[in-house]
């Protein structure tokens, strides 16, 4: 795979480490050779780095596939999942999927990303609907146009800032990429 075949979301191997391409930009300066500026996320631990490559540089493409898995539970060190077809159970280090777990309820089906046959990450949809389990009551006079936010705890344990009119028991839509409130469901 060459730099001119880069696409956001592709996986490449750089010096023996697997990275996901978050964004890239081809640069052709007036003097000197062209190059590609990239922002990469390390598959092993989620660290984001900036890296520059010469145009035309070659990389080993990484075979990735998504499989449907059921999230069973997290026990403090590992997150446990089960394949719905083979009933095989796997465990991923909880620290590597910590952000994703904030938006997943037990027994929920998720897409597990496999890199070269090894389970590596969870692919979430862009937004999820979750129930508010705790938040302070809004004060009389707080309207939808009245602005202001308050913290709310969701059924998965995640905390999100919501508008003042949201109450306990409301179902809300949350953006999984930024962790922000989108709307009432």
Beta strands, then each sheet from edge to edge (+ up, - down):
strand 1: 11-14
strand 2: 17-27
strand 3: 35-42
strand 4: 48-54
strand 5: 60-61
strand 6: 64-74
strand 7: 78-83
strand 8: 89-93
strand 9: 109-115
strand 10: 118-123
strand 11: 127-135
strand 12: 149-154
strand 13: 159-163
strand 14: 171-175
strand 15: 180-184
sheet 1: 4+ 3- 2+ 1- 5+
sheet 2: 8+ 7- 6+ 9- 10+
sheet 3: 13+ 12- 11+ 14- 15+
end
